[in-house]
């Protein structure tokens, strides 16, 4: 009877939520917007371009465009490595826009970061700039009332949501379940692109969504992430890609969404207009805006780090990627990345939050590993202590031996409290963080005074206020989708034995042979290959590649990461038997319950120098710290073991 009622509820959900609105109802909502939309101009429409704030970033892009020819394009590119620079660049560009701003994103939260950027976009629209926002429906806004207000915030601002499976802005748990049952491929295909393009002159793409933790503003858990800002002809490619998504059938205007439409028709003469938001940390927001509009700050932190170069490409998968999976052009970015990796000669440096290889990637790395002189492959990824996607982490944990022995990977897993040894960078900065772990300790009270230093610690030192324990975050798949809307515990990081603001890796980048470099949204996993649409910038410039490589390698330093290496065989016969059983168990798609794995985590001993795990002296200088260092072993460990045992077949959707 319970199963019957569940099916009945799902059927009712499909019957009511699966229907699109009638044209008449959409026309009524459009009429409401037309009659009540805010038409105020904060700038003379005849002279709108002069209301834009001068920006050296825009000037550099204009200069690059002017110097470009069809045969020899010119670009300027800047790596945005920390949250402060990434947010300041966005605000500076939005305030400098003269004609258009296009924003594409996977997540848009209504915390300080999300509200600040949204308010800046509304103000830009009110001074005459045409603003378009395209956000993935499952992960953005989720408040029909807010969207109804935004629909009328300015007559020059438009918002659309991508792939609203049941024609609504919000997806309650029942509709979520129904989406999986009725239309899995459509529901599972998400728009993972992140893009901001200003005047088709300059754009930003990379890993960051619009949420506090992507800009180092969260009180408990922040991401180490990366964007790239590019000015020049490639920005036109960004704009063209945005247009493809904007006009696609899966991109729904707000009046076409059932719940937003209902809000609009319920109050047809709403006199309210967009008001400046109230921030949780107004002083911090004010400092950020001051920095973003300070020419000296912009010059020191952004302009001086900008490189001038020629060949830059922006690539994006096409919208509706799962509709026609056999068309080569729909997976443009994935195919290009695979080509770069396949042709590597000396070195591949890869940074990804989720070390779960797709089948094509497995074939490529296996072939590279069999070469007489295989390229070195360095992988920077998350540990269980640093990730908020521990179900996905379990799959990489399952296949550690394959990664080490078959592919020759050097794997470095991020510590939750990484630090940089450069003491000069710490002068005048706070390094201690007194916030508790995200979940209560089970094995005992948390260890007090965990510290970091360098860039990560400077970010942590700015945090203050109550812990936003339930804040949702980007996951690589349906486990994240399912828990995000309800802000459930399944998506939280594992509890730690150490206190302090936790950092997790979210950057997605690759450097091949010190010549090619890619910064984008692709996680190099099956979901990025087959389901999500992805985008990224590929730069063919050695200086840029060297900078990106140095940044990734810093995250693999002993103070920032643990090394994954084989266990030392202390008891020859028993160790060999254990390894044999583990090999057999690992290759089974189900019932992989053998608890003793081939590899574990190591930390550098004091007085030793870093070395590769394949070095004969490795065990002299590294000590094992367990499979899940710093994790307070609890039910999370059991859950991880179960996913390891039964979840390998779900790699494509996790």
BABA-598693 format. One record per residue (C-alpha): x, y, z; residue in one letter. Coordinates in steps of 0.25 Angstrom, whole numbers, padded with zeros to 4 digits, always signed. Layout:
<rs>
XYZA/...
</rs>
This chain:
<rs>
+0000+0000+0000X/+0011+0010+0003X/+0018+0007-0010X/+0004+0009-0017X/+0002+0022-0010X/+0016+0027-0014X/+0014+0023-0028X/+0001+0031-0028X/+0007+0043-0022X/+0018+0043-0033X/+0007+0041-0044X/+0000+0053-0038X/+0012+0061-0038X/+0015+0058-0052X/+0000+0061-0056X/+0000+0075-0049X/+0015+0079-0050X/+0018+0074-0064X/+0009+0082-0071X/+0013+0095-0077X/+0005+0108-0076X/-0005+0112-0086X/-0001+0124-0096X/-0012+0132-0090X/-0007+0131-0076X/+0007+0134-0081X/+0002+0146-0088X/-0005+0151-0075X/+0008+0150-0067X/+0016+0157-0079X/+0005+0168-0078X/+0007+0170-0063X/+0022+0171-0065X/+0020+0181-0076X/+0011+0190-0067X/+0018+0189-0054X/+0033+0188-0058X/+0043+0199-0053X/+0046+0208-0064X/+0055+0218-0056X/+0068+0223-0063X/+0079+0227-0054X/+0086+0232-0066X/+0082+0240-0078X/+0079+0229-0089X/+0085+0238-0099X/+0098+0238-0092X/+0098+0225-0085X/+0112+0221-0088X/+0118+0232-0080X/+0111+0227-0068X/+0120+0215-0068X/+0132+0215-0058X/+0146+0216-0065X/+0153+0202-0064X/+0167+0198-0068X/+0162+0184-0070X/+0152+0189-0081X/+0163+0198-0087X/+0173+0186-0088X/+0162+0178-0095X/+0159+0190-0105X/+0174+0191-0108X/+0175+0176-0110X/+0163+0176-0120X/+0169+0188-0127X/+0182+0181-0129X/+0176+0168-0134X/+0175+0163-0148X/+0168+0151-0153X/+0182+0144-0156X/+0188+0149-0142X/+0178+0151-0131X/+0183+0158-0118X/+0177+0155-0104X/+0180+0159-0090X/+0178+0149-0079X/+0178+0149-0064X/+0177+0137-0054X/+0167+0140-0043X/+0173+0131-0032X/+0166+0137-0019X/+0152+0140-0016X/+0155+0155-0014X/+0161+0157-0028X/+0150+0149-0034X/+0139+0157-0028X/+0146+0171-0030X/+0148+0168-0045X/+0133+0165-0046X/+0129+0177-0039X/+0139+0186-0047X/+0134+0180-0060X/+0119+0181-0057X/+0121+0196-0053X/+0129+0199-0066X/+0119+0192-0076X/+0114+0201-0086X/+0105+0193-0095X/+0102+0179-0090X/+0105+0169-0078X/+0102+0154-0080X/+0103+0145-0068X/+0102+0129-0068X/+0103+0121-0056X/+0101+0108-0049X/+0097+0113-0035X/+0092+0126-0030X/+0090+0127-0015X/+0084+0139-0008X/+0095+0141+0002X/+0104+0153+0002X/+0112+0149-0010X/+0099+0146-0018X/+0092+0158-0014X/+0104+0168-0016X/+0105+0163-0031X/+0090+0163-0033X/+0089+0177-0028X/+0101+0182-0037X/+0094+0176-0049X/+0081+0183-0046X/+0088+0196-0044X/+0095+0194-0057X/+0082+0191-0064X/+0076+0204-0058X/+0087+0212-0064X/+0084+0207-0078X/+0092+0194-0080X/+0085+0182-0085X/+0086+0171-0075X/+0083+0156-0077X/+0084+0145-0066X/+0083+0130-0070X/+0084+0121-0058X/+0082+0106-0056X/+0068+0104-0050X/+0071+0093-0040X/+0082+0102-0033X/+0078+0116-0034X/+0069+0126-0027X/+0058+0115-0023X/+0049+0127-0018X/+0037+0130-0028X/+0035+0143-0020X/+0049+0148-0022X/+0048+0144-0037X/+0035+0151-0038X/+0041+0164-0032X/+0053+0162-0041X/+0045+0161-0054X/+0040+0176-0051X/+0053+0181-0045X/+0057+0188-0058X/+0052+0188-0073X/+0066+0185-0077X/+0069+0173-0069X/+0064+0159-0073X/+0065+0146-0066X/+0063+0131-0071X/+0065+0118-0064X/+0071+0106-0071X/+0064+0093-0072X/+0052+0094-0062X/+0048+0080-0063X/+0034+0083-0058X/+0032+0097-0062X/+0035+0103-0049X/+0046+0111-0042X/+0046+0102-0030X/+0047+0087-0029X/+0041+0081-0017X/+0046+0067-0013X/+0034+0060-0019X/+0036+0066-0032X/+0051+0063-0031X/+0048+0048-0030X/+0038+0049-0041X/+0048+0056-0050X/+0057+0044-0048X/+0046+0034-0051X/+0040+0040-0063X/+0050+0047-0070X/+0064+0044-0065X/+0073+0048-0076X/+0066+0062-0078X/+0066+0064-0063X/+0080+0060-0061X/+0086+0069-0072X/+0090+0082-0065X/+0096+0095-0070X/+0109+0095-0062X/+0115+0107-0070X/+0120+0119-0063X/+0121+0132-0071X/+0121+0147-0070X/+0123+0155-0082X/+0123+0170-0083X/+0121+0177-0096X/+0126+0165-0104X/+0140+0171-0100X/+0144+0163-0088X/+0139+0151-0080X/+0141+0143-0068X/+0140+0128-0067X/+0144+0117-0058X/+0139+0109-0046X/+0132+0120-0037X/+0117+0121-0035X/+0110+0132-0028X/+0111+0128-0014X/+0119+0132-0002X/+0128+0120-0001X/+0133+0123-0015X/+0139+0136-0011X/+0145+0133+0003X/+0133+0139+0010X/+0127+0126+0017X/+0130+0125+0032X/+0132+0110+0032X/+0135+0104+0018X/+0142+0111+0006X/+0146+0107-0008X/+0160+0108-0014X/+0155+0112-0028X/+0160+0118-0040X/+0155+0127-0052X/+0161+0133-0064X/+0158+0147-0069X/+0160+0149-0084X/+0159+0161-0093X/+0160+0161-0108X/+0153+0153-0119X/+0151+0141-0110X/+0141+0149-0103X/+0132+0150-0115X/+0132+0134-0115X/+0128+0135-0101X/+0116+0144-0105X/+0112+0135-0116X/+0112+0123-0107X/+0103+0130-0097X/+0094+0134-0109X/+0093+0119-0112X/+0088+0115-0098X/+0079+0128-0097X/+0071+0124-0109X/+0071+0109-0107X/+0057+0103-0104X/+0062+0099-0090X/+0064+0113-0086X/+0051+0118-0080X/+0046+0132-0077X/+0041+0135-0063X/+0027+0137-0068X/+0027+0123-0074X/+0030+0117-0060X/+0017+0112-0052X/+0021+0117-0039X/+0027+0131-0043X/+0015+0133-0052X/+0005+0130-0041X/+0013+0141-0032X/+0012+0151-0043X/-0003+0149-0046X/-0006+0149-0031X/-0002+0164-0030X/-0004+0171-0043X/-0001+0185-0038X/+0011+0182-0028X/+0017+0196-0026X/+0030+0190-0020X/+0043+0192-0027X/+0057+0186-0025X/+0062+0191-0012X/+0077+0191-0008X/+0079+0177-0001X/+0082+0175+0014X/+0095+0168+0016X/+0100+0159+0027X/+0113+0166+0027X/+0111+0180+0021X/+0125+0185+0025X/+0132+0174+0017X/+0123+0177+0005X/+0126+0191+0006X/+0141+0188+0006X/+0140+0179-0006X/+0133+0190-0014X/+0143+0200-0010X/+0154+0191-0014X/+0147+0188-0028X/+0146+0203-0031X/+0160+0207-0026X/+0169+0209-0038X/+0181+0206-0030X/+0176+0193-0024X/+0171+0188-0038X/+0185+0192-0044X/+0192+0185-0033X/+0184+0172-0032X/+0179+0170-0046X/+0186+0179-0057X/+0200+0175-0052X/+0196+0161-0053X/+0191+0162-0067X/+0198+0155-0079X/+0197+0159-0093X/+0197+0147-0103X/+0192+0143-0117X/+0184+0129-0117X/+0173+0128-0107X/+0160+0119-0110X/+0147+0119-0103X/+0140+0105-0104X/+0127+0101-0099X/+0118+0089-0101X/+0105+0092-0107X/+0092+0093-0099X/+0083+0080-0099X/+0096+0072-0099X/+0088+0059-0096X/+0078+0061-0107X/+0088+0057-0118X/+0100+0051-0111X/+0106+0045-0124X/+0108+0059-0130X/+0122+0062-0129X/+0120+0077-0128X/+0111+0076-0115X/+0123+0072-0107X/+0133+0082-0113X/+0141+0084-0100X/+0141+0070-0095X/+0147+0066-0109X/+0157+0077-0109X/+0162+0073-0095X/+0163+0059-0098X/+0172+0063-0110X/+0181+0071-0102X/+0183+0060-0092X/+0185+0049-0103X/+0196+0057-0109X/+0204+0060-0096X/+0219+0057-0098X/+0225+0061-0084X/+0216+0065-0073X/+0201+0066-0070X/+0197+0075-0058X/+0183+0073-0054X/+0174+0079-0043X/+0160+0074-0041X/+0151+0073-0029X/+0146+0059-0033X/+0156+0049-0037X/+0147+0040-0045X/+0151+0036-0059X/+0142+0034-0070X/+0144+0022-0079X/+0150+0030-0091X/+0160+0037-0081X/+0163+0023-0075X/+0167+0018-0089X/+0176+0031-0091X/+0183+0030-0078X/+0185+0015-0079X/+0191+0017-0093X/+0200+0028-0088X/+0205+0019-0077X/+0209+0008-0086X/+0218+0017-0094X/+0233+0014-0093X/+0235+0028-0087X/+0221+0032-0082X/+0218+0047-0078X/+0218+0050-0063X/+0204+0052-0058X/+0202+0060-0046X/+0188+0061-0040X/+0183+0071-0029X/+0169+0067-0023X/+0161+0066-0011X/+0163+0057+0002X/+0151+0052+0009X/+0154+0063+0020X/+0153+0074+0010X/+0142+0070+0000X/+0127+0072+0002X/+0125+0061-0008X/+0129+0049-0001X/+0121+0039-0009X/+0128+0043-0021X/+0141+0043-0013X/+0139+0028-0010X/+0139+0025-0025X/+0153+0031-0026X/+0157+0023-0013X/+0152+0010-0019X/+0161+0012-0031X/+0174+0017-0025X/+0183+0005-0029X/+0179+0006-0044X/+0182+0021-0044X/+0196+0019-0037X/+0200+0006-0045X/+0193+0006-0058X/+0193+0021-0061X/+0205+0025-0052X/+0198+0037-0046X/+0204+0045-0035X/+0192+0048-0026X/+0192+0059-0016X/+0180+0061-0007X/+0177+0074-0001X/+0177+0076+0014X/+0165+0083+0020X/+0174+0094+0027X/+0185+0096+0016X/+0196+0106+0018X/+0207+0113+0011X/+0221+0114+0017X/+0224+0128+0013X/+0224+0135+0026X/+0226+0149+0020X/+0212+0148+0014X/+0207+0146+0028X/+0211+0159+0034X/+0200+0167+0040X/+0190+0156+0037X/+0182+0147+0046X/+0185+0132+0045X/+0177+0126+0056X/+0162+0122+0054X/+0153+0118+0065X/+0141+0113+0058X/+0137+0099+0061X/+0136+0087+0051X/+0124+0086+0043X/+0118+0074+0051X/+0121+0071+0065X/+0132+0062+0069X/+0129+0047+0071X/+0143+0042+0075X/+0145+0053+0085X/+0146+0068+0086X/+0152+0075+0074X/+0167+0079+0074X/+0168+0094+0077X/+0177+0104+0069X/+0178+0097+0056X/+0185+0108+0047X/+0188+0111+0033X/+0197+0122+0027X/+0199+0129+0014X/+0188+0131+0004X/+0178+0121+0010X/+0180+0126+0024X/+0179+0141+0020X/+0165+0137+0014X/+0162+0129+0027X/+0166+0141+0036X/+0155+0150+0030X/+0144+0141+0034X/+0135+0144+0046X/+0120+0141+0050X/+0112+0129+0052X/+0114+0116+0044X/+0105+0114+0032X/+0105+0099+0034X/+0094+0096+0025X/+0099+0104+0013X/+0097+0096+0000X/+0109+0095-0009X/+0112+0090-0023X/+0113+0075-0024X/+0117+0067-0037X/+0104+0060-0038X/+0090+0055-0034X/+0094+0053-0019X/+0097+0068-0018X/+0084+0071-0026X/+0076+0063-0016X/+0082+0069-0004X/+0084+0083-0008X/+0069+0088-0008X/+0067+0082+0006X/+0080+0086+0011X/+0082+0072+0017X/+0093+0066+0024X/+0097+0057+0013X/+0104+0068+0005X/+0112+0073+0017X/+0127+0070+0019X/+0131+0059+0028X/+0133+0063+0043X/+0148+0066+0046X/+0157+0065+0058X/+0163+0079+0056X/+0156+0092+0057X/+0156+0104+0048X/+0150+0109+0034X/+0151+0097+0025X/+0156+0098+0010X/+0151+0089-0001X/+0157+0089-0015X/+0147+0093-0026X/+0157+0098-0037X/+0157+0091-0051X/+0169+0093-0058X/+0180+0085-0067X/+0194+0089-0072X/+0200+0080-0083X/+0215+0080-0086X/+0216+0094-0081X/+0210+0099-0094X/+0195+0098-0093X/+0186+0102-0081X/+0171+0101-0079X/+0163+0107-0068X/+0148+0104-0068X/+0137+0097-0062X/+0140+0082-0067X/+0143+0073-0055X/+0149+0062-0064X/+0139+0052-0059X/+0128+0044-0066X/+0117+0054-0062X/+0125+0066-0069X/+0127+0057-0081X/+0113+0052-0083X/+0102+0060-0076X/+0106+0074-0071X/+0109+0085-0082X/+0123+0090-0079X/+0132+0102-0083X/+0146+0107-0082X/+0157+0115-0088X/+0169+0109-0094X/+0182+0117-0095X/+0194+0114-0103X/+0204+0122-0096X/+0216+0117-0088X/+0216+0128-0078X/+0202+0126-0075X/+0204+0111-0074X/+0215+0113-0065X/+0207+0122-0056X/+0196+0112-0055X/+0205+0100-0053X/+0212+0107-0041X/+0198+0110-0035X/+0194+0096-0036X/+0207+0091-0031X/+0206+0100-0019X/+0194+0092-0015X/+0202+0079-0015X/+0212+0084-0006X/+0214+0076+0007X/+0208+0087+0016X/+0195+0087+0007X/+0193+0072+0003X/+0195+0058+0006X/+0202+0049-0004X/+0195+0036-0008X/+0205+0024-0009X/+0205+0009-0007X/+0205+0003+0006X/+0218-0002+0011X/+0219-0018+0011X/+0223-0020+0025X/+0219-0035+0025X/+0222-0041+0011X/+0212-0053+0011X/+0201-0046+0017X/+0203-0033+0010X/+0203-0040-0003X/+0190-0048+0000X/+0183-0035+0005X/+0187-0028-0008X/+0182-0040-0017X/+0169-0040-0010X/+0168-0025-0011X/+0171-0026-0026X/+0159-0036-0028X/+0150-0028-0019X/+0153-0015-0026X/+0149-0020-0040X/+0136-0025-0036X/+0124-0015-0039X/+0117-0019-0026X/+0121-0025-0012X/+0135-0018-0012X/+0135-0020+0004X/+0150-0023+0006X/+0154-0012+0016X/+0169-0012+0013X/+0173-0004+0001X/+0185-0004-0007X/+0189+0011-0004X/+0188+0021+0007X/+0191+0035+0011X/+0205+0040+0014X/+0211+0052+0021X/+0225+0057+0019X/+0234+0055+0031X/+0241+0067+0038X/+0255+0070+0031X/+0252+0062+0018X/+0250+0068+0004X/+0238+0065-0004X/+0239+0054-0014X/+0230+0045-0023X/+0224+0033-0018X/+0232+0024-0028X/+0245+0029-0022X/+0252+0017-0015X/+0255+0026-0003X/+0240+0030-0001X/+0237+0022+0011X/+0249+0027+0018X/+0244+0042+0017X/+0229+0039+0018X/+0220+0034+0029X/+0206+0028+0027X/+0195+0036+0033X/+0183+0026+0030X/+0173+0025+0019X/+0165+0037+0024X/+0174+0047+0032X/+0168+0057+0040X/+0154+0051+0039X/+0146+0048+0051X/+0142+0034+0048X/+0127+0032+0049X/+0115+0028+0040X/+0121+0036+0029X/+0132+0025+0028X/+0122+0014+0027X/+0114+0022+0016X/+0127+0024+0009X/+0130+0009+0010X/+0116+0006+0005X/+0117+0015-0007X/+0131+0009-0010X/+0125-0005-0010X/+0112-0002-0018X/+0113+0011-0025X/+0124+0008-0036X/+0112+0006-0046X/+0107+0020-0042X/+0120+0027-0046X/+0113+0034-0058X/+0103+0041-0050X/+0110+0044-0037X/
</rs>
